[in-house]
Amino acid sequence: MASEPIRDPVKDQLLTPKNSAFVVIDYQPVQVNSIASMDRQLLVNNIVGAAKAAVVYGLPIVHSTVNVKTGLNKPPIPQLRKVLEKFPTYDRTTINSWEDVEFRSAIEATGRKKLILTALWTEACLTFPALDALKAGYEIYVVADAVGGTSVAAHEAGLRRIEQAGGKIISVPQLFCELQRDWSRKETVPAFMDLFIQTGGTAGIQFSYDWSE
């Protein structure tokens, strides 16, 4: 049994490390503490896991914050800062990050048209740039279990609006699997396994890799 030849990683219709960029917006203490659409600790685990995956697979990463320089808000939560410490942050005052010149320039500089988008809150700081990016010709992939809103209804309404505009909804485990794609790519399998376990997935996957090698 053999895998087919690796598809062109740039032209592949699915997400690959060569055709996508990872975008992180506003995982700051005030925003995290206001989330009511899911368990906050699970949210933190999931965004940290998704960010680690972006680093492991070598995706371009664009990280934005709001109102840190003005003193009205604090830097990102330490768990995320530790993962993304080598990447710059683009601080802004706009609720919609797409209306910030430096942020949009950083997106354009990645050269990628598939954007894996994460942000707090779903109903505002995620939805607004997603809609603008879609209009600008980007493909948007929202990691639904790594984002959150001020209520379940607000979160779900935001996701629906993005999806109605053409965005795609994915999950953290789906992101891991889509980037990994083939167990024969052994250099990233150990990190994949660690990330899967760290974000709560342990059952039914150990068979896929022989740790005795």
N, C-alpha and C positions, 0 to 999 in steps of 0.2 A: 504494500500500500504506500503510495507516494503522493505528496502534495503537488498540485499543479505549479508551474513556474510562477514566481512572485509577480503579481500584476504591477503595472506601472504605479509606483506609490504616489506620484504627483497627480495622475489622471484618475486614480481609483475613485469610484463613486462613494465608497465608504471612507470613514476617517482613517488616516494614516499619520505617522509622525512627520511625513514629508508634505502633506497637503493641508494641514490645519494649524491653527494657533489657539492658545488658551488665554481667556480673558477673565480677570478677577476684579470685581468692583465692590468696594465698600464693606468689607468684612471687619468692621470696627466695633468696639464694645457697645456703643449705644444701639447700633443696628442689630447686633446679635441678641442683645438683651430684650429687644422689642419683638422678636420673632414669636409668633403664636400659631404658626401653621404646622409645626413639627417640633419634636423634642430638640432642644437647643444643643445638647451635648452630641446628639446624633448628627445634627447639622454641622457642627464643628468637625467631628470625625470625618464626615463625608467631604467637606470642602478641603480639608487638609489632605485627605487621601487623593482627591482629584488633582490637587496642585502637585503632590508628590509624583503622580503618574505623568503629569506634563513635564516635570523635570527629568524623570527616568527615561522617557521616550524622546527627549530632546526637542520638545515643541517650543516655538517662540512664545513667550509669555508677556502679556501686557497687564500691568497691575495698577489700578487706579484707586485713589482715596478721595474723600470729600472733606473740605474745610479743616484740614490739619494745619496748614500754614496760617490760616486766619485765627487759630486758637479755639475755634468753636467745636472742634471734634478731636478725638484722640487717634493715634496711629492704629493700624490693623491689630487684631488680636495676636498675642505673642506666638501662638501655635503656628499661625500662618506666616508671620514675619520670619520665623526660623526657617521655614521651607523656601521662602522666596527672597531670602536676604541678599542674594547675588543679583537680583533684578531690580531695576529702578521703579519707583512709584510715581505716578502722574497725579498730582493733587490738583483739585479743581473746586470751583464753587457751584457749578451747574448740577442740577439734579440729573439731567440727561448727559451722561459722559460724552455722547456723540457730538454735543455742542461745544466741547472743549477742544481747542486746536491741537494741543500737545497730545492728547489721548488719541484723537483721530489720526494724527500723523504717525503715531507709534503703531497703530493698527495697519495703516497703509505700508509702513516700512517692513512689516513681516512678509509681505508678498503673498500671503495666504488668503484664499477666498472662503475657506471653511472656518468659521469662528465658533469655538466651544465656549459658551458664555455662562458665567456664574456671577451672581450679584445679590445684594440685599438692598432694598426689598424687591420681591417679584413684581409687585404692582407698579413700581416706579423706576427704580434705577436699573432693573433688568429689562422691563418692557420697552421703555422709551428708546434706549440705544439699539435694542433688537429690531424694532420697527424701522428705525432709520438705516441701520446696516442692511436690512433686507431690501429696502428701497434703493440703496446704493449698489446692489448687485451681489452682496455677500450671502453665503449660506449660513444659517444660524442653527446651532445645536445647543439647546438649553439642558443643563444637567439638573433635572427636576428635583432630585433628592439631595442636592447640595445648595439649593436656594430656598428662600423662605419669605413669607409675607407677614403682615401684621394681624392677619386672621386667615383661616382656611379659605374662606370665600374670596378674600383679596388675592391670595396666592393662586387659586385655581382660575380666577377671572383673568389674571395676568398671563398665565400659561395659555389659556384659551385664545386670548387676543393675539399672542405671538403665533400660535399654531394656525389660526385663521388667516394670518398674513403670510404664511408659508414657512414658518420656522419648524424645526424638528425637535421633539422632546426625547431625551435619552436619560439613562440612569448612570450612577457611578460604576456598578459592575459592568454595564454595557460599554462604558467608555474604556475600562481596563481591557475588556475582551476585544474590542474593535481595534485598539492600538496594538495589542499583542498578536492577534489573528492566527498565529501558527505556533504550536509548541516546539517546532524545530528551531525557532529563533531563540536559542537557549540562553543567550547573553542577558535577556531581560526577564526570563522566567522566574528566577529567585526573587527579584523585586516585585514582579506581578503577584507572586504568592504572598509575600509580606504585606503588600497593599490590600489584597483581598481579605486577609485575616484581620488586619488593623481596622478595616471598615465593617467587620462583623460577618464576613462570609468564610465559613470553614468547611461545611459539609459538602461531600460529593465532588471535591475537586482534586484531592490529593492523588487520585489515580492517574492524573494527567501528566505527572512528571516523576521520574524515577530519581529520588534524592540520593541513591547509592552511587550515581555516576560521578 
